[in-house]
Structures are given as structure tokens and as C-alpha cells.
Amino acid sequence: MAGSKVMQDMPPSGGYAPFDYKRNLPKRGMSGYSMFGIGVGIMLFGYWKLFKWNRERRHLHIEELEAKIALMPLLQAEHDRRTLRMLRENLEEEAIIMKDVPGWKVGESVFHTERWVTPMSEELFNLKPREEFLRKRFGFLLYV
């Protein structure tokens, strides 16, 4: 083996020709900075609209509260009238039911006080049909 000479491949004289190894992609769309800027602009616009809507919502809420406060005396008066009417009906019914009981005083308070005690729903609807009491207490439940 010592006698065979191996010839090693060598580059050609002057070297190999240059070849293109870089990516040559065409430029498509906007740059990253411009997309970032547009995203920040859209976000700022959205926050501006959000703050504007929250301010309007706050004004609407205040207006609604003022309307509720203005209507509260009227609603309270209606509730008081309804309560007094039901108490009067209950006293008339009590007088009819207890007319044969000696010593019974119609409308005598069970409380030992001179102050007004707001009657409970059970007390107001005691002599009325149960359906009316349930409607008053739970509202109109159509799904039950």
C-alpha cells in the first residue's frame, strides 16, 4: 500500500464560485413597528370609548336614582293605604267572627306599646285565601 499514492480532491484554483445562501423573501405587509403602533392606537381608541360610555352610564344611573327617590314618597303612601285598607278589612272580619265571644275587643293590639308596629304579611293576609298571600309574598311565579 505504500506504493499507491492517493490523490486528494482539492478546490479549483481561485476557489468555488459564490452561491446565494441568504433568504430572499419578498416584503409582505406592514412592519412590526407599524402593526404595534396601530394596535396601540386601536387600544387607546377603545379605552376612550369605554371611559366615555362609563361616564354616560354613571349619569344614567344617577338619573335613575333621582327618579326612584322622587317616586319613593308616592310608592310609600300607596303601600300605607293598601296596608290600612287590609287592616280595616281584617278588623271588620274579626268583628264578624268574634261577635259571640264575651269580653273580646276588636282591634286590640297584642303589643304593649302605643307606637305603630308595621304588620307582617302573615298578619295582613291571615283571613284571606292562601293563594293571595303567596302571590303577595313571592310575586307572580308563572313557572310554578
DSSP file (Angstrom, degrees, kcal/mol; ACC not computed):
  #  RESIDUE AA STRUCTURE BP1 BP2  ACC     N-H-->O    O-->H-N    N-H-->O    O-->H-N    TCO  KAPPA ALPHA  PHI   PSI    X-CA   Y-CA   Z-CA
    1    1 A M    >         0   0    0      0, 0.0     3,-0.8     0, 0.0     0, 0.0   0.000 360.0 360.0 360.0 -21.3    0.0    0.0    0.0
    2    2 A A  T 3   +     0   0    0      1,-0.2     0, 0.0     3,-0.0     0, 0.0   0.770 360.0  59.9 -65.8 -21.8    2.8    2.2    0.4
    3    3 A G  T 3  S+     0   0    0      2,-0.1     2,-0.4     0, 0.0    -1,-0.2   0.763  87.0  82.6 -81.5 -23.5    3.3    2.3   -3.3
    4    4 A S    <   -     0   0    0     -3,-0.8     2,-0.6     1,-0.0     0, 0.0  -0.666  67.7-150.0 -87.4 131.1   -0.2    3.8   -4.2
    5    5 A K        -     0   0    0     -2,-0.4     2,-0.5     2,-0.0    -2,-0.1  -0.853   7.6-144.4 -99.5 129.2   -0.5    7.5   -3.9
    6    6 A V        -     0   0    0     -2,-0.6     2,-0.6     2,-0.0    -2,-0.0  -0.784   9.0-145.6 -92.9 128.6   -3.9    8.8   -3.1
    7    7 A M        -     0   0    0     -2,-0.5     2,-0.3     3,-0.0    -2,-0.0  -0.846  13.2-144.2 -97.0 121.7   -4.8   12.0   -4.7
    8    8 A Q        -     0   0    0     -2,-0.6     2,-0.2     1,-0.1    -2,-0.0  -0.651  20.5-113.0 -86.9 138.2   -7.0   14.2   -2.5
    9    9 A D        -     0   0    0     -2,-0.3    -1,-0.1     1,-0.0     0, 0.0  -0.519  38.8-171.7 -70.2 135.8   -9.7   16.3   -4.1
   10   10 A M        -     0   0    0     -2,-0.2     3,-0.1     1,-0.0    -3,-0.0  -0.874  29.4 -93.9-124.7 157.2   -8.8   20.0   -3.8
   11   11 A P        -     0   0    0      0, 0.0     3,-0.1     0, 0.0    -1,-0.0  -0.331  53.0 -93.1 -66.7 154.9  -10.9   23.1   -4.7
   12   12 A P    >   -     0   0    0      0, 0.0     3,-2.1     0, 0.0     2,-0.2  -0.259  53.6 -85.3 -63.9 158.3  -10.4   24.5   -8.1
   13   13 A S  T 3  S+     0   0    0      1,-0.3    -3,-0.0    -3,-0.1     0, 0.0  -0.455 120.1  27.1 -67.0 135.7   -7.8   27.3   -8.3
   14   14 A G  T 3  S-     0   0    0     -2,-0.2    -1,-0.3    -3,-0.1     0, 0.0   0.313 119.6-101.3  90.4  -6.2   -9.4   30.6   -7.5
   15   15 A G    <   -     0   0    0     -3,-2.1     2,-0.1     2,-0.0    -2,-0.0  -0.004  52.1 -47.5  83.5 172.2  -12.0   28.9   -5.3
   16   16 A Y        -     0   0    0      1,-0.1     3,-0.1     3,-0.0    -2,-0.0  -0.352  65.0 -97.1 -74.1 158.5  -15.5   28.0   -5.8
   17   17 A A        -     0   0    0      1,-0.1    -1,-0.1    -2,-0.1     2,-0.1  -0.492  47.1 -99.0 -73.9 146.0  -18.0   30.5   -7.2
   18   18 A P        -     0   0    0      0, 0.0     2,-0.3     0, 0.0    -1,-0.1  -0.382  40.1-159.3 -66.4 144.1  -20.1   32.3   -4.6
   19   19 A F        -     0   0    0     -3,-0.1     2,-0.7    -2,-0.1    -3,-0.0  -0.924  23.0-108.0-125.1 153.8  -23.6   30.9   -4.1
   20   20 A D        +     0   0    0     -2,-0.3     0, 0.0     1,-0.2     0, 0.0  -0.680  44.8 157.3 -84.5 112.1  -26.7   32.6   -2.6
   21   21 A Y        +     0   0    0     -2,-0.7    -1,-0.2     2,-0.1     2,-0.1   0.470  42.0  98.6-112.9  -5.2  -27.4   31.2    0.8
   22   22 A K  S    S-     0   0    0      1,-0.1     2,-0.3     2,-0.0    -2,-0.0  -0.500  82.6-100.9 -83.2 154.2  -29.5   34.1    2.3
   23   23 A R        -     0   0    0     -2,-0.1     2,-0.5     1,-0.1    -1,-0.1  -0.566  29.6-164.1 -73.5 132.7  -33.3   34.1    2.4
   24   24 A N        +     0   0    0     -2,-0.3    -1,-0.1    -3,-0.0    -2,-0.0  -0.650  22.7 162.5-118.7  73.7  -34.7   36.2   -0.3
   25   25 A L        -     0   0    0     -2,-0.5     2,-0.1     1,-0.0     3,-0.0  -0.745  40.4-116.0 -94.3 139.0  -38.3   36.6    0.8
   26   26 A P        -     0   0    0      0, 0.0     2,-0.4     0, 0.0    -1,-0.0  -0.431  36.6-101.4 -69.4 148.5  -40.4   39.4   -0.7
   27   27 A K        -     0   0    0     -2,-0.1     2,-0.4     1,-0.0     3,-0.0  -0.591  46.2-173.7 -73.8 122.4  -41.5   42.1    1.7
   28   28 A R        -     0   0    0     -2,-0.4    -3,-0.0     2,-0.1    -1,-0.0  -0.976  40.6 -24.6-124.0 130.5  -45.2   41.5    2.6
   29   29 A G  S    S-     0   0    0     -2,-0.4     2,-0.1     2,-0.0     0, 0.0  -0.130  96.2 -28.5  73.6-165.0  -47.4   43.7    4.6
   30   30 A M        -     0   0    0      1,-0.1    -2,-0.1     2,-0.1     2,-0.1  -0.395  66.2-101.7 -87.0 163.3  -46.6   46.2    7.3
   31   31 A S     >  -     0   0    0     -2,-0.1     4,-2.1     1,-0.1     5,-0.2  -0.304  34.4-106.9 -76.2 167.6  -43.6   46.2    9.5
   32   32 A G  H  > S+     0   0    0      1,-0.2     4,-2.4     2,-0.2     5,-0.2   0.874 118.5  54.6 -63.6 -38.2  -43.8   45.1   13.1
   33   33 A Y  H  > S+     0   0    0      1,-0.2     4,-2.5     2,-0.2    -1,-0.2   0.906 108.6  47.8 -64.2 -41.5  -43.5   48.6   14.4
   34   34 A S  H  > S+     0   0    0      2,-0.2     4,-2.5     1,-0.2    -1,-0.2   0.906 112.4  48.8 -68.5 -39.0  -46.4   49.9   12.3
   35   35 A M  H  X S+     0   0    0     -4,-2.1     4,-2.4     2,-0.2    -2,-0.2   0.903 112.1  49.6 -65.1 -39.3  -48.6   46.9   13.4
   36   36 A F  H  X S+     0   0    0     -4,-2.4     4,-2.5     2,-0.2    -2,-0.2   0.918 111.2  49.5 -63.4 -43.4  -47.7   47.6   17.0
   37   37 A G  H  X S+     0   0    0     -4,-2.5     4,-2.4     2,-0.2    -2,-0.2   0.910 111.4  48.2 -62.8 -42.9  -48.5   51.3   16.6
   38   38 A I  H  X S+     0   0    0     -4,-2.5     4,-2.6     2,-0.2    -1,-0.2   0.905 111.1  51.5 -64.3 -40.7  -51.8   50.5   15.0
   39   39 A G  H  X S+     0   0    0     -4,-2.4     4,-2.2     2,-0.2    -2,-0.2   0.919 110.8  47.4 -61.9 -43.7  -52.6   48.0   17.8
   40   40 A V  H  X S+     0   0    0     -4,-2.5     4,-2.6     2,-0.2    -1,-0.2   0.903 111.8  51.5 -64.4 -40.2  -51.8   50.6   20.5
   41   41 A G  H  X S+     0   0    0     -4,-2.4     4,-2.4     2,-0.2    -2,-0.2   0.915 110.5  47.4 -62.3 -43.4  -53.9   53.2   18.6
   42   42 A I  H  X S+     0   0    0     -4,-2.6     4,-2.4     2,-0.2    -1,-0.2   0.894 112.2  50.6 -64.3 -39.5  -56.9   50.8   18.5
   43   43 A M  H  X S+     0   0    0     -4,-2.2     4,-2.4     2,-0.2    -2,-0.2   0.917 110.3  48.6 -66.2 -42.4  -56.5   50.0   22.1
   44   44 A L  H  X S+     0   0    0     -4,-2.6     4,-2.3     2,-0.2    -2,-0.2   0.903 111.2  50.6 -63.7 -40.4  -56.4   53.7   23.1
   45   45 A F  H  X S+     0   0    0     -4,-2.4     4,-2.4     2,-0.2    -2,-0.2   0.916 110.3  50.3 -61.9 -42.3  -59.5   54.4   21.0
   46   46 A G  H  X S+     0   0    0     -4,-2.4     4,-2.4     1,-0.2    -2,-0.2   0.911 110.5  48.5 -63.1 -42.8  -61.3   51.5   22.7
   47   47 A Y  H  X S+     0   0    0     -4,-2.4     4,-2.8     2,-0.2     5,-0.2   0.891 109.9  52.9 -64.6 -38.2  -60.3   52.8   26.2
   48   48 A W  H  X S+     0   0    0     -4,-2.3     4,-2.2     2,-0.2    -2,-0.2   0.935 111.5  45.5 -61.8 -45.8  -61.5   56.3   25.2
   49   49 A K  H  X S+     0   0    0     -4,-2.4     4,-2.7     2,-0.2    -2,-0.2   0.894 112.6  52.0 -63.2 -39.6  -64.9   54.8   24.1
   50   50 A L  H  X S+     0   0    0     -4,-2.4     4,-2.6     2,-0.2    -2,-0.2   0.933 111.0  45.7 -63.2 -47.0  -65.1   52.8   27.3
   51   51 A F  H  X S+     0   0    0     -4,-2.8     4,-2.1     1,-0.2    -1,-0.2   0.888 113.3  50.8 -64.0 -38.4  -64.4   55.8   29.6
   52   52 A K  H  X S+     0   0    0     -4,-2.2     4,-2.1    -5,-0.2    -2,-0.2   0.922 112.2  46.2 -64.2 -44.4  -67.0   57.8   27.6
   53   53 A W  H  X S+     0   0    0     -4,-2.7     4,-2.8     2,-0.2    -2,-0.2   0.884 110.9  52.8 -66.9 -38.7  -69.6   55.1   27.9
   54   54 A N  H  X S+     0   0    0     -4,-2.6     4,-2.4     2,-0.2    -1,-0.2   0.900 108.7  50.4 -63.7 -39.2  -68.9   54.6   31.7
   55   55 A R  H  X S+     0   0    0     -4,-2.1     4,-2.0     2,-0.2    -2,-0.2   0.924 112.6  46.3 -63.4 -43.8  -69.4   58.3   32.2
   56   56 A E  H  X S+     0   0    0     -4,-2.1     4,-2.4     2,-0.2    -2,-0.2   0.903 112.0  51.1 -65.1 -40.6  -72.7   58.2   30.3
   57   57 A R  H  X S+     0   0    0     -4,-2.8     4,-2.6     1,-0.2    -2,-0.2   0.889 107.9  52.8 -62.6 -39.4  -73.8   55.1   32.3
   58   58 A R  H  X S+     0   0    0     -4,-2.4     4,-2.4     2,-0.2    -1,-0.2   0.917 109.8  48.2 -63.3 -42.3  -72.9   56.9   35.5
   59   59 A H  H  X S+     0   0    0     -4,-2.0     4,-2.3     2,-0.2    -2,-0.2   0.905 112.1  49.2 -64.2 -41.0  -75.1   59.8   34.5
   60   60 A L  H  X S+     0   0    0     -4,-2.4     4,-2.4     2,-0.2    -2,-0.2   0.897 111.0  50.3 -64.0 -39.7  -78.0   57.5   33.6
   61   61 A H  H  X S+     0   0    0     -4,-2.6     4,-2.5     2,-0.2    -2,-0.2   0.912 110.7  48.7 -64.9 -42.5  -77.6   55.7   36.9
   62   62 A I  H  X S+     0   0    0     -4,-2.4     4,-2.4     2,-0.2    -2,-0.2   0.905 111.4  50.3 -63.7 -40.9  -77.7   58.9   38.8
   63   63 A E  H  X S+     0   0    0     -4,-2.3     4,-2.0     2,-0.2    -2,-0.2   0.905 110.6  49.5 -63.0 -41.3  -80.8   60.0   36.8
   64   64 A E  H  X S+     0   0    0     -4,-2.4     4,-2.3     2,-0.2    -2,-0.2   0.907 110.7  49.6 -65.1 -41.4  -82.5   56.7   37.6
   65   65 A L  H  X S+     0   0    0     -4,-2.5     4,-2.7     1,-0.2    -2,-0.2   0.903 109.4  51.7 -64.2 -40.4  -81.7   57.0   41.3
   66   66 A E  H  X S+     0   0    0     -4,-2.4     4,-2.2     1,-0.2    -1,-0.2   0.886 109.6  50.2 -63.5 -37.4  -83.1   60.5   41.4
   67   67 A A  H  X S+     0   0    0     -4,-2.0     4,-1.9     2,-0.2    -2,-0.2   0.909 111.0  48.7 -66.1 -41.1  -86.3   59.3   39.7
   68   68 A K  H  X S+     0   0    0     -4,-2.3     4,-1.2     1,-0.2    -2,-0.2   0.916 111.8  49.2 -63.7 -41.9  -86.6   56.5   42.3
   69   69 A I  H  < S+     0   0    0     -4,-2.7    -1,-0.2     1,-0.2    -2,-0.2   0.887 110.7  50.6 -65.4 -37.5  -86.0   59.0   45.2
   70   70 A A  H  < S+     0   0    0     -4,-2.2     4,-0.4     1,-0.2    -1,-0.2   0.854 114.7  43.4 -67.7 -33.9  -88.7   61.3   43.7
   71   71 A L  H  X S+     0   0    0     -4,-1.9     4,-2.5     1,-0.2     5,-0.2   0.623  90.6  88.8 -85.4 -13.1  -91.2   58.4   43.5
   72   72 A M  H  X S+     0   0    0     -4,-1.2     4,-2.6     1,-0.2     5,-0.2   0.884  85.6  49.7 -58.7 -43.9  -90.5   56.9   46.9
   73   73 A P  H  > S+     0   0    0      0, 0.0     4,-2.4     0, 0.0    -1,-0.2   0.912 112.6  48.8 -61.9 -38.8  -93.0   59.1   48.9
   74   74 A L  H  > S+     0   0    0     -4,-0.4     4,-2.3     2,-0.2    -2,-0.2   0.935 113.4  45.8 -64.1 -46.1  -95.7   58.2   46.4
   75   75 A L  H  X S+     0   0    0     -4,-2.5     4,-2.3     1,-0.2    -1,-0.2   0.887 112.9  50.4 -65.4 -38.3  -95.0   54.5   46.5
   76   76 A Q  H  X S+     0   0    0     -4,-2.6     4,-2.6    -5,-0.2    -1,-0.2   0.901 109.9  50.4 -66.2 -40.0  -94.8   54.5   50.3
   77   77 A A  H  X S+     0   0    0     -4,-2.4     4,-2.5    -5,-0.2    -2,-0.2   0.912 110.5  49.5 -64.0 -41.8  -98.1   56.3   50.5
   78   78 A E  H  X S+     0   0    0     -4,-2.3     4,-2.4     2,-0.2    -2,-0.2   0.915 111.7  48.8 -62.1 -42.5  -99.7   53.7   48.2
   79   79 A H  H  X S+     0   0    0     -4,-2.3     4,-2.4     2,-0.2    -2,-0.2   0.917 111.7  49.1 -63.5 -42.8  -98.2   50.9   50.3
   80   80 A D  H  X S+     0   0    0     -4,-2.6     4,-2.7     2,-0.2    -2,-0.2   0.899 110.6  50.4 -64.9 -40.2  -99.5   52.5   53.5
   81   81 A R  H  X S+     0   0    0     -4,-2.5     4,-2.4     2,-0.2    -1,-0.2   0.922 111.4  48.3 -62.7 -43.3 -103.0   53.0   52.0
   82   82 A R  H  X S+     0   0    0     -4,-2.4     4,-2.2     2,-0.2    -2,-0.2   0.908 112.5  49.0 -63.0 -41.7 -103.1   49.3   51.0
   83   83 A T  H  X S+     0   0    0     -4,-2.4     4,-2.5     2,-0.2    -2,-0.2   0.932 112.1  47.2 -64.5 -46.2 -102.0   48.2   54.4
   84   84 A L  H  X S+     0   0    0     -4,-2.7     4,-2.4     1,-0.2    -1,-0.2   0.878 111.3  52.0 -65.2 -36.5 -104.6   50.3   56.2
   85   85 A R  H  X S+     0   0    0     -4,-2.4     4,-2.3    -5,-0.2    -1,-0.2   0.921 111.5  46.5 -63.9 -43.0 -107.3   49.1   53.9
   86   86 A M  H  X S+     0   0    0     -4,-2.2     4,-2.5     2,-0.2    -2,-0.2   0.891 111.4  51.5 -67.8 -37.8 -106.4   45.5   54.6
   87   87 A L  H  X S+     0   0    0     -4,-2.5     4,-2.4     2,-0.2    -1,-0.2   0.913 109.9  49.7 -63.4 -40.6 -106.2   46.1   58.3
   88   88 A R  H  X S+     0   0    0     -4,-2.4     4,-2.3     2,-0.2    -2,-0.2   0.920 111.5  48.7 -63.5 -42.7 -109.7   47.7   58.2
   89   89 A E  H  X S+     0   0    0     -4,-2.3     4,-2.3     1,-0.2    -2,-0.2   0.900 111.1  50.7 -62.4 -40.1 -111.0   44.7   56.3
   90   90 A N  H  X S+     0   0    0     -4,-2.5     4,-2.7     2,-0.2    -2,-0.2   0.894 109.1  50.7 -65.4 -38.7 -109.4   42.4   58.8
   91   91 A L  H  X S+     0   0    0     -4,-2.4     4,-2.4     2,-0.2    -2,-0.2   0.904 110.7  49.0 -66.4 -39.8 -111.0   44.3   61.7
   92   92 A E  H  X S+     0   0    0     -4,-2.3     4,-1.7     2,-0.2    -2,-0.2   0.915 113.8  46.3 -63.6 -41.7 -114.4   44.0   60.1
   93   93 A E  H  X S+     0   0    0     -4,-2.3     4,-2.6     1,-0.2    -2,-0.2   0.896 111.5  51.8 -66.2 -39.6 -113.9   40.3   59.5
   94   94 A E  H  X S+     0   0    0     -4,-2.7     4,-2.9     1,-0.2    -2,-0.2   0.893 107.3  53.0 -64.2 -39.1 -112.6   39.9   63.1
   95   95 A A  H  < S+     0   0    0     -4,-2.4     4,-0.3     1,-0.2    -1,-0.2   0.883 111.7  46.1 -63.8 -37.4 -115.7   41.6   64.4
   96   96 A I  H >< S+     0   0    0     -4,-1.7     3,-0.7     2,-0.2    -2,-0.2   0.924 116.9  43.4 -70.1 -43.2 -117.9   39.2   62.5
   97   97 A I  H 3< S+     0   0    0     -4,-2.6     3,-0.4     1,-0.2    -2,-0.2   0.912 120.8  38.3 -69.1 -43.0 -116.0   36.1   63.5
   98   98 A M  T >< S+     0   0    0     -4,-2.9     3,-1.2     1,-0.2    -1,-0.2   0.160  79.1 109.8 -99.0  18.8 -115.6   37.1   67.2
   99   99 A K  T <  S+     0   0    0     -3,-0.7    -1,-0.2    -4,-0.3    -2,-0.1   0.776  80.3  50.7 -66.4 -25.0 -119.1   38.7   67.9
  100  100 A D  T 3  S+     0   0    0     -3,-0.4    -1,-0.3    -4,-0.2    -2,-0.1   0.513  87.0  96.8 -90.8  -4.0 -120.1   35.7   70.1
  101  101 A V  S X  S-     0   0    0     -3,-1.2     3,-1.2     3,-0.0     2,-0.2  -0.758  75.0-131.8 -89.4 119.7 -117.0   35.7   72.3
  102  102 A P  T 3  S+     0   0    0      0, 0.0     3,-0.1     0, 0.0    -2,-0.1  -0.471  86.2  15.0 -72.5 140.2 -117.7   37.7   75.5
  103  103 A G  T 3  S+     0   0    0      1,-0.3     2,-0.5    -2,-0.2    -2,-0.0   0.500  86.8 142.2  81.4   4.3 -115.0   40.2   76.5
  104  104 A W    <   -     0   0    0     -3,-1.2     2,-0.6    -6,-0.2    -1,-0.3  -0.671  37.7-155.9 -84.4 127.2 -113.4   40.3   73.1
  105  105 A K    >   -     0   0    0     -2,-0.5     3,-1.4    -3,-0.1     2,-0.3  -0.902  17.0-131.0-104.2 119.7 -112.2   43.7   72.0
  106  106 A V  T 3  S+     0   0    0     -2,-0.6   -15,-0.1     1,-0.2   -14,-0.0  -0.503  88.1  10.6 -71.5 129.4 -111.9   44.0   68.2
  107  107 A G  T 3  S+     0   0    0     -2,-0.3    -1,-0.2     1,-0.3     2,-0.2   0.552  82.5 158.1  83.7   8.3 -108.6   45.5   67.1
  108  108 A E    <   -     0   0    0     -3,-1.4    -1,-0.3     1,-0.1     2,-0.2  -0.481  43.1-119.2 -69.0 133.8 -106.9   45.3   70.5
  109  109 A S        -     0   0    0     -2,-0.2    -1,-0.1     1,-0.1     0, 0.0  -0.462  10.5-151.6 -76.7 142.1 -103.2   45.3   69.9
  110  110 A V  S    S+     0   0    0     -2,-0.2     2,-0.3     2,-0.0    -1,-0.1   0.554  78.0  85.0 -85.2  -8.7 -101.1   42.3   71.1
  111  111 A F  S    S-     0   0    0      2,-0.1     2,-1.3     1,-0.1    -2,-0.1  -0.738  78.7-136.1 -94.4 142.1  -98.2   44.7   71.6
  112  112 A H  S    S+     0   0    0     -2,-0.3     2,-0.3     2,-0.0    -1,-0.1  -0.487  73.1  89.6 -94.7  64.3  -97.8   46.6   74.8
  113  113 A T        -     0   0    0     -2,-1.3    -2,-0.1     2,-0.1     4,-0.1  -0.984  69.3-139.6-153.2 157.8  -96.9   49.9   73.2
  114  114 A E  S    S+     0   0    0     -2,-0.3     2,-0.1     2,-0.1    -1,-0.1   0.513  75.4 100.5 -95.2  -8.2  -98.6   53.0   71.8
  115  115 A R  S    S-     0   0    0      1,-0.1     2,-0.3     0, 0.0    -2,-0.1  -0.378  85.0 -96.5 -78.8 156.9  -96.2   53.2   68.8
  116  116 A W        -     0   0    0     -2,-0.1     2,-0.6     1,-0.0    -1,-0.1  -0.573  35.3-162.7 -73.1 128.5  -97.2   52.0   65.4
  117  117 A V        -     0   0    0     -2,-0.3    -6,-0.0    -4,-0.1    -4,-0.0  -0.968  21.7-125.4-114.0 118.7  -95.9   48.5   64.7
  118  118 A T        -     0   0    0     -2,-0.6     2,-0.1     1,-0.1    -2,-0.0  -0.444  30.6-121.5 -64.8 126.0  -95.9   47.6   61.0
  119  119 A P        -     0   0    0      0, 0.0    -1,-0.1     0, 0.0     2,-0.1  -0.376  22.1-120.0 -71.3 147.6  -97.9   44.4   60.5
  120  120 A M     >  -     0   0    0      1,-0.1     4,-1.9    -2,-0.1     3,-0.2  -0.371  25.9-108.3 -78.8 164.3  -96.3   41.4   58.9
  121  121 A S  H  > S+     0   0    0      1,-0.2     4,-2.4     2,-0.2     5,-0.1   0.889 120.3  55.0 -61.5 -39.1  -97.6   39.9   55.7
  122  122 A E  H  4 S+     0   0    0      1,-0.2    -1,-0.2     2,-0.2     4,-0.2   0.871 107.6  50.4 -61.9 -36.1  -98.9   36.9   57.6
  123  123 A E  H >4 S+     0   0    0      1,-0.2     3,-0.6    -3,-0.2     4,-0.3   0.881 112.8  45.3 -70.1 -38.6 -100.9   39.2   59.8
  124  124 A L  H 3< S+     0   0    0     -4,-1.9     3,-0.4     1,-0.2    -2,-0.2   0.877 120.4  38.2 -72.2 -37.7 -102.4   41.1   56.9
  125  125 A F  T >< S+     0   0    0     -4,-2.4     3,-1.1     1,-0.2    -1,-0.2   0.200  82.5 108.4-100.7  15.8 -103.3   38.0   54.9
  126  126 A N  T <  S+     0   0    0     -3,-0.6    -1,-0.2     1,-0.3    -2,-0.1   0.873  87.4  36.6 -62.6 -37.8 -104.4   35.8   57.8
  127  127 A L  T 3  S+     0   0    0     -3,-0.4    -1,-0.3    -4,-0.3    -2,-0.1   0.289 106.2  84.7 -99.3   9.6 -108.1   36.0   56.9
  128  128 A K  S <  S-     0   0    0     -3,-1.1     5,-0.1     1,-0.1    -3,-0.0  -0.615  94.1 -76.2-105.5 166.6 -107.6   35.9   53.1
  129  129 A P    >>  -     0   0    0      0, 0.0     4,-1.4     0, 0.0     3,-0.6  -0.307  39.9-122.1 -61.7 147.3 -107.1   33.0   50.7
  130  130 A R  H 3> S+     0   0    0      1,-0.2     4,-2.6     2,-0.2     5,-0.2   0.837 109.6  61.5 -61.8 -33.9 -103.7   31.4   50.9
  131  131 A E  H 3> S+     0   0    0      1,-0.2     4,-2.4     2,-0.2    -1,-0.2   0.877 102.2  51.9 -61.5 -37.2 -103.1   32.0   47.1
  132  132 A E  H <> S+     0   0    0     -3,-0.6     4,-2.1     2,-0.2    -1,-0.2   0.905 110.2  48.4 -66.8 -40.1 -103.4   35.7   47.7
  133  133 A F  H  X S+     0   0    0     -4,-1.4     4,-2.6     2,-0.2    -2,-0.2   0.923 112.3  48.3 -64.0 -44.4 -100.8   35.6   50.4
  134  134 A L  H  X S+     0   0    0     -4,-2.6     4,-2.9     1,-0.2     5,-0.3   0.885 110.2  51.8 -65.6 -37.3  -98.4   33.5   48.3
  135  135 A R  H  X S+     0   0    0     -4,-2.4     4,-1.4    -5,-0.2    -1,-0.2   0.901 112.9  45.6 -64.1 -40.0  -98.9   35.9   45.4
  136  136 A K  H  < S+     0   0    0     -4,-2.1    -2,-0.2     2,-0.2    -1,-0.2   0.902 118.6  41.9 -68.0 -40.9  -98.0   38.9   47.6
  137  137 A R  H  < S+     0   0    0     -4,-2.6    -2,-0.2    -5,-0.2    -3,-0.2   0.909 130.3  21.6 -76.7 -42.3  -95.1   37.2   49.2
  138  138 A F  H  < S-     0   0    0     -4,-2.9    -3,-0.2     1,-0.3    -2,-0.2   0.445  98.8-135.2-109.1  -2.2  -93.4   35.5   46.2
  139  139 A G     <  -     0   0    0     -4,-1.4     2,-1.2    -5,-0.3    -1,-0.3  -0.297  55.0 -29.1  78.3-167.1  -94.8   37.6   43.3
  140  140 A F        +     0   0    0     -4,-0.1     2,-1.0    -2,-0.0     3,-0.1  -0.723  62.2 180.0 -91.4  95.1  -96.2   36.2   40.1
  141  141 A L    >   +     0   0    0     -2,-1.2     3,-0.8     1,-0.2    -2,-0.1  -0.816   5.0 175.7 -97.4 100.0  -94.3   33.0   39.6
  142  142 A L  T 3  S+     0   0    0     -2,-1.0    -1,-0.2     1,-0.2    -2,-0.0   0.705  73.4  61.0 -78.8 -18.8  -95.7   31.6   36.3
  143  143 A Y  T 3         0   0    0      1,-0.2    -1,-0.2    -3,-0.1    -2,-0.0   0.481 360.0 360.0 -89.8  -0.7  -93.3   28.7   36.2
  144  144 A V    <         0   0    0     -3,-0.8    -1,-0.2     0, 0.0    -2,-0.1   0.434 360.0 360.0 -94.5 360.0  -94.5   27.1   39.4
